[in-house]
Amino acid sequence: MTKRAVDTGLPAIAGRPIQWATIADGVLYTAQLPLRADGSFETGDIGLQTALTLSNLRRTVEAAGGTLADVTQVLVYLPDAQDFAGMNAVYAPYFSEPYPNRAVFVTGLVVPAARIEIVAYAHIGRATGAGARAKPRVKKPTRRRRAAAKGKVSRRRRR
């Protein structure tokens, strides 16, 4: 497996050993917060924070070479269950069918003013290298295999 950081253009958070996104074997792993380009956090309502967080997600996926259509799973963390409806109203237009699998958790967040954090996974490219899985070879059914599957064992004629 080869893992590499994705240059998202988002500012690093001083003193924290994290990357905003990494990619390995064609899968993008990312966590996003309502972080502005200047390194400050949006402190407005859930709508503003959700929009900025999803814009950061879009920016990250595009920096990795994909689009939001490549996102396969989204985990949303909210410190207040009352924010669900506001988050969901802003979230909906960012994605189209088939929608990514999604789960929403109500839990505390480390960033004091943050009202949302999103963890997302996207399939950006085909897996290559030692970690790639080959497509399983499937034998085509022959007359003999079909008969055996039906419980009919045929006898072979000897000449």
BADO-348244 format. One line per 10 residues: number of its first residue (from 1); their letters; for each residue x, y, z of N, C-alpha, C. Coordinates in steps of 0.001 Angstrom, whole numbers, plus 500000, padded with zeros to 6 digits. Layout:
REM residues N
NUM = a = X Y Z X Y Z X Y Z ~ ...
***
This chain:
REM residues 159
1 = mtkravdtgl = 500848 498824 500000 500000 500000 500000 500892 501237 500000 ~ 500522 502194 499192 501216 503469 499172 500246 504530 499652 ~ 500636 505233 500688 499798 506298 501238 500488 507623 500959 ~ 499691 508620 500559 500260 509948 500350 499282 511004 500843 ~ 499836 512131 501242 499007 513259 501676 498455 513967 500442 ~ 497271 514525 500581 496656 515317 499514 496808 516786 499888 ~ 497362 517574 498976 497503 519008 499218 496149 519667 498957 ~ 495421 519953 500019 494068 520493 499909 494043 522012 499780 ~ 495172 522643 500131 495199 524100 500164 494663 524653 501470 ~ 494172 523771 502338 493675 524211 503649 494866 524380 504589
11 = paiagrpiqw = 494798 525367 505478 495927 525598 506375 496085 524481 507406 ~ 497343 524190 507740 497631 523212 508785 497273 523819 510133 ~ 496906 522982 511065 496629 523449 512421 497904 523234 513224 ~ 498486 524319 513704 499769 524266 514400 499745 523285 515564 ~ 500806 522488 515649 500967 521579 516778 500137 520312 516721 ~ 499424 520081 515625 498603 518871 515533 499132 517972 514416 ~ 499419 516736 514722 499992 515815 513727 498917 515185 512837 ~ 498298 516007 511996 497241 515493 511115 497433 515994 509690 ~ 496832 515281 508759 496685 515715 507376 495190 515922 507170 ~ 494825 516885 506370 493395 517051 506070 492882 515907 505221
21 = atiadgvlyt = 493779 515290 504457 493351 514157 503638 494558 513320 503244 ~ 494332 512011 503160 495323 511090 502616 494614 510192 501616 ~ 495402 509638 500711 494844 508717 499724 495725 507482 499696 ~ 495110 506326 499647 495824 505058 499578 495014 504086 498737 ~ 495668 503476 497769 495018 502494 496899 493706 503010 496307 ~ 493692 504263 495919 492526 504831 495254 491415 505287 496171 ~ 491594 505176 497489 490560 505597 498438 491044 506843 499173 ~ 490215 507873 499163 490500 509121 499865 489896 509062 501257 ~ 490694 509430 502254 490264 509487 503649 490404 510937 504092 ~ 489337 511529 504600 489421 512930 504990 488484 513251 506142
31 = aqlplradgs = 488880 514229 506935 488036 514774 507999 488000 516280 507780 ~ 486808 516865 507877 486653 518290 507585 485913 519004 508708 ~ 486323 520241 508907 485715 521138 509894 485354 522439 509193 ~ 484601 523312 509856 484290 524618 509253 485494 525560 509367 ~ 486558 525221 508647 487820 525957 508681 487904 526914 507505 ~ 488177 528173 507793 488352 529167 506735 489773 529080 506170 ~ 489971 529652 505003 491283 529644 504345 492356 530342 505177 ~ 491957 531275 506047 492942 531984 506874 493288 531222 508156 ~ 492707 530036 508343 493007 529218 509512 492058 529424 510682 ~ 491128 530358 510563 490156 530560 511637 488935 529675 511379
41 = fetgdiglqt = 488154 529463 512413 486961 528632 512298 485716 529489 512199 ~ 484782 529060 511350 483469 529701 511249 482744 529456 512569 ~ 482191 530510 513143 481492 530371 514427 480002 530672 514304 ~ 479523 530819 513063 478116 531132 512844 477208 529937 513071 ~ 475979 530049 512568 474977 529001 512777 475338 527719 512017 ~ 474552 526689 512238 474837 525384 511643 474804 525435 510121 ~ 473975 526276 509541 473919 526401 508081 475242 526900 507514 ~ 475791 527949 508086 477075 528491 507633 478201 527492 507843 ~ 478199 526849 509003 479260 525890 509290 479189 524664 508380 ~ 477991 524199 508104 477819 523049 507211 478273 523400 505804
51 = altlsnlrrt = 477867 524564 505309 478252 524988 503956 479770 525070 503816 ~ 480441 525653 504798 481896 525773 504732 482558 524393 504829 ~ 482055 523544 505697 482620 522201 505852 482462 521397 504565 ~ 481294 521475 503934 481073 520752 502675 481867 521370 501531 ~ 482073 522677 501551 482929 523316 500540 484368 522830 500701 ~ 484806 522682 501950 486140 522133 502200 486236 520684 501722 ~ 485164 519921 501905 485140 518545 501423 485257 518522 499903 ~ 484477 519346 499226 484530 519409 497763 485947 519767 497306 ~ 486522 520775 497934 487877 521228 497604 488887 520078 497761 ~ 488741 519325 498815 489645 518215 499105 489501 517096 498079
61 = veaaggtlad = 488268 516704 497779 488028 515636 496807 488558 516054 495435 ~ 488325 517303 495050 488830 517788 493765 490358 517838 493743 ~ 490983 518199 494868 492449 518217 494942 493020 516811 494768 ~ 492246 515807 495137 492675 514410 494989 492367 513863 493598 ~ 491673 514659 492776 491363 514229 491418 489969 513679 491225 ~ 489075 513909 492178 487720 513383 492069 486674 514472 492122 ~ 485440 514052 492325 484310 514958 492496 483476 514455 493672 ~ 482498 515218 494082 481625 514765 495173 480855 513498 494793 ~ 480712 513232 493506 480053 511997 493066 480876 510764 493440 ~ 482167 510943 493724 483032 509831 494113 482958 509512 495602
71 = vtqvlvylpd = 482286 510351 496376 482186 510141 497821 481247 508967 498076 ~ 481742 507983 498835 480962 506773 499081 480366 506712 500476 ~ 480996 507392 501443 480456 507390 502797 480768 508715 503480 ~ 479801 509202 504241 479950 510447 505005 479498 510177 506440 ~ 480358 510531 507380 480028 510446 508800 479963 511875 509317 ~ 478814 512273 509828 478602 513639 510303 478542 513615 511825 ~ 479314 514489 512445 479337 514606 513908 478785 515965 514290 ~ 477756 515964 515125 477123 517189 515611 477116 517165 517137 ~ 477482 518265 517791 477407 518279 519253 475981 518479 519771 ~ 475065 518906 518890 473695 519201 519308 472712 518593 518306
81 = aqdfagmnav = 471873 517670 518753 470896 517018 517876 469934 518020 517238 ~ 469736 519171 517880 468842 520211 517340 469370 520757 516006 ~ 470663 520567 515720 471265 521078 514484 471047 520160 513280 ~ 470449 518984 513497 470306 518032 512401 469536 518614 511220 ~ 468388 519202 511460 467557 519716 510357 468292 520803 509577 ~ 468969 521697 510274 469720 522760 509599 470874 522210 508785 ~ 471569 521215 509329 472658 520569 508597 472126 519864 507369 ~ 471037 519127 507535 470484 518333 506446 469998 519208 505285 ~ 469435 520363 505586 468945 521281 504541 470099 521775 503672 ~ 471250 522025 504283 472408 522497 503526 473111 521325 502839
91 = yapyfsepyp = 473137 520173 503460 473821 518981 502957 473215 518487 501641 ~ 471903 518430 501575 471197 517784 500461 471655 518234 499072 ~ 471789 519525 498778 472158 519928 497416 473597 519583 496999 ~ 474446 519219 497921 475835 518909 497576 475988 517550 496903 ~ 475019 516666 497087 475128 515313 496571 473931 514971 495703 ~ 474151 514016 494786 473049 513545 493954 473021 512018 494023 ~ 471964 511444 493487 471809 509999 493533 472829 509312 492636 ~ 473359 508191 493003 473168 507538 494278 473930 508270 495381 ~ 473225 508573 496453 473815 509338 497553 474863 508502 498285 ~ 475834 509177 498904 476771 508420 499733 476053 507834 500947
101 = nravfvtglv = 476536 506721 501411 476065 506171 502677 476364 507232 503741 ~ 475446 507425 504691 475671 508480 505685 475187 508051 507058 ~ 475943 508458 508067 475537 508273 509452 475766 509604 510155 ~ 474893 509923 511109 475017 511163 511882 475127 510776 513352 ~ 476134 511324 514012 476381 511046 515420 476262 512333 516220 ~ 475680 512240 517388 475644 513384 518304 476707 513123 519359 ~ 477706 513990 519387 478859 513792 520260 479600 515112 520453 ~ 480461 515181 521425 481271 516375 521625 482355 516488 520558 ~ 482735 517721 520229 483800 517972 519268 484961 518662 519975 ~ 486168 518463 519476 487366 519021 520101 487482 520530 519867
111 = vpaarieiva = 487095 520994 518657 487173 522431 518352 485998 523113 519049 ~ 486274 524049 519979 485223 524627 520833 484007 525213 520109 ~ 484182 525998 519064 483040 526651 518421 482435 525830 517285 ~ 483032 524697 516965 482537 523893 515846 481211 523228 516200 ~ 480280 523296 515245 478986 522643 515416 478835 521460 514466 ~ 479919 521173 513707 479900 520051 512772 481323 519610 512468 ~ 481474 518324 512283 482703 517741 511727 482251 516622 510806 ~ 482927 516496 509669 482570 515473 508693 483791 514621 508393 ~ 483598 513312 508439 484598 512358 507989 484015 511740 506720 ~ 484820 511685 505662 484311 511154 504399 485334 510244 503737
121 = yahigratga = 484805 509336 502948 485612 508400 502172 485147 508500 500727 ~ 486112 508517 499810 485773 508608 498389 486650 507648 497604 ~ 486070 507038 496607 486833 506163 495719 487258 507016 494528 ~ 488524 507414 494539 489029 508347 493527 489572 507626 492310 ~ 490265 506541 492509 490872 505849 491378 490954 504374 491636 ~ 491415 503699 490650 491558 502254 490752 492753 501902 491618 ~ 492582 500950 492480 493682 500492 493329 494741 499824 492470 ~ 496000 500122 492772 497109 499520 492043 498161 499057 493030 ~ 499063 498250 492572 500173 497820 493420 499836 496570 494204 ~ 500681 496292 495192 500560 495060 495960 499247 494973 496729
131 = garakprvkk = 498672 496119 497119 497436 496098 497887 496191 495940 497047 ~ 496348 495988 495724 495182 495883 494847 494670 494458 494830 ~ 493383 494325 494763 492774 493003 494706 492404 492694 493269 ~ 492817 491551 492828 492471 491130 491479 491016 490705 491442 ~ 490406 490896 490294 489035 490455 490106 489018 488928 490120 ~ 488133 488325 490921 488148 486866 490992 487774 486242 489656 ~ 488480 485182 489318 488185 484468 488079 487033 483519 488326 ~ 486048 483584 487478 484891 482713 487612 484860 481794 486404 ~ 484803 480480 486679 484736 479533 485579 483336 479540 485002 ~ 483284 479508 483681 481983 479451 483023 481382 478064 483221
141 = ptrrrraaak = 480062 478027 483443 479448 476716 483658 479449 475879 482377 ~ 479910 474666 482482 479862 473732 481361 478631 472861 481529 ~ 478355 472055 480535 477192 471162 480619 477339 470240 481821 ~ 478550 469735 482039 478799 468822 483156 478593 469533 484496 ~ 479094 470778 484643 478932 471530 485894 477462 471864 486155 ~ 476730 472219 485096 475298 472512 485264 474547 471267 485727 ~ 474886 470123 485148 474237 468865 485539 474565 468527 486986 ~ 475833 468735 487372 476240 468438 488753 475521 469371 489722 ~ 475335 470623 489348 474645 471582 490212 473184 471196 490414 ~ 472597 470538 489425 471198 470109 489531 471075 468751 490208
151 = gkvsrrrrr = 472218 468180 490559 472197 466879 491227 472189 465711 490273 ~ 472304 465973 489008 472340 464909 488015 473796 464632 487673 ~ 474230 463475 488024 475605 463092 487717 475564 462234 486474 ~ 476214 462677 485473 476209 461911 484230 477392 460958 484200 ~ 477153 459837 483549 478245 458870 483404 478963 459158 482106 ~ 480223 458991 482192 481052 459212 481034 481119 457919 480211 ~ 480963 458043 478938 481082 456867 478082 482543 456588 477812 ~ 482875 455359 477872 484245 454957 477515 484196 454353 476128 ~ 485174 454653 475361 485244 454104 474002 486221 453005 473919
***
